[in-house]
Amino acid sequence: MEIVIVGAGVIGLATAWRTAAAAGGGVTLVDPAPASGASSVAAGMLTPVSELTYGEEPLLRLGLASRDRYGAFVAELEELTGRGTGYRTDGLLQVAFDADDLKYLDDLRRFQESLGIPAEALTGRESRRAEPMLAPGVRGGLLAPSDGSIDPRRLTAALLAACERTGVRLVRQRAARIVVEGDAAAGVGLDDGTVLRADKVLLAAGPWSGDLEGLPPGSVPPVRPVKGQVIRLRTRVPFLRRTTRGLVKGSSVYLVPRADGEIVLGATQEELGFDTRVTAGGLWELLRDARELLPGITELEFAEVTAGLRPGSPDNAPLMGSSALPGLLLGTGHFRNGVLLAPVSADVLSAMLLDRPVPEVAGPFAPDRFSEVPS
């Protein structure tokens, strides 16, 4: 079987590795700039509980399943490639700046507990004991001890190496069109006119997954770009012990520390189409809110600012499975959770590509749930 995967972000890379390892080859990955999209901007939080929203319980279960796979996933990846990924399991602290923010966290804690997820409520003093750099006025927090983080840039570099070691063919060109023969996907046409024949094609190109020519009506994935701006800071002395997420007068901000002294501060959420400009306003909002929680943030060294485009779906949950076009599968729409969901998505999508049993947790994320949504 020949399989072509369009898109070499974290989902495409992880799926290519898993599929080639299971099938013994036969996988081609198409992307002009592997690992350069949202995966290179993302902070790498592995925090499914903090992403929890009312009505998104299936997405929570998917996130928990993926988080719990991460240890084995990373161990296998690092052993195969000899590359580190910056994987950490030191928990997540969510904190509240004022009384209204604390009420929101209290409501979130009760919701978590109703789903059987233990939540450890902390007072303001206990929160500052957990993270001494927090501002004296922080009102309280929640600790999720099983959550963690990973460095997406190191992760995707390791995944690229794993793909190479398992025989994945990497084609550094843009996929321009889907080749359709006999009412089924038969391959991918490249910018230079080359055609890559395939028994199955997986679209995992993030918000660009619907841009290929030749997609018939009903098979175009309903994804949109959602911009996120991120700041990277550096410190030579310990500043944060774990990933910290704060609510500041209703606005959310997070900080993810790395072992090498980098701290990733993010992220805005902007519906501005395919706009990747870094703006003064976006950066000011991040620094303003971070300074309320951690006044010492302004003393850290500035390293980098970036903006990326997350792939959002109509319900902001992934699309994983067969499209309306036989032979064409979708693996996109992961929105804020692409890095978190990489292990479980790779398991799901590789099983689908190889006609093997699919994990039950994938059931709610079939693309046909949007069959009534105009393309």
C-alpha angles and dihedrals in degrees: 000000000000117000127188119198117196111208131038101211120122093287095047093044095048092046093048091051094048094044095048092045091052097042099037094241135317096125126125121189117203121200131125092215113022118209093004102111130071090326090067092051100041121108094220102233113173094198113129093162095057090051091056115129129177110271094021098096094127089054089049091053090049091050093048091049090052095045090052090052093052099086094056092038093055094042091055093044095049093045091051096047105025088229126127121229103195091244113177133180101187097123137245127273117203115193137188124223100198141010095274091051089050091052089054091052090048090053090048091051092053091048091050092050091050087060092049095256112136115229126191111214116208131196120230090262092049090049091054090047088055092046111019094190093066117115117264091241097061105126103206145304153208126248121211101188096185096057124092146153145249135200105251094199092056091041094055091045089055091046091052089052091047091051090052092049093050094050101257111161111227117206111191097205136098118265105230105178146004113245110225123193126170092358092302137095109265102173146305131286117218130215092260093054096259115140120214108204117217142173088213134015125202120200108211100149098124115227089352092062092103096048099086118109119237097043106139121225112284095027099075107108112238097232130141134189118256113190123225126185120204135188124208118205132180134216133185093201129054111278109157129022098198144001108299126197122188140192112214113184090326096315120115124223131167138196123201118193124209127205091244093060099265117135119196115209120194171249146326121185113213131169098211104129119238094346115136099170117135108229133202090228094055093049092045091054092051094048093043093055095040090052091054090058100034111023092186091065091092090063093060123102116260112235112164147340123209140168127208139178120242118203107242124191126200090270095028091242127115127275108221122167146036121344125214088270112078112241094023119105130184128222105169143093095078091142110182094354108062096114093043092049098044098102097047093040091053090051092048098044096043089051090051093047092050096042092243130139111293122220110258092231088074094064099097093051102064112135092232090076084084095047090122093050111100113243 
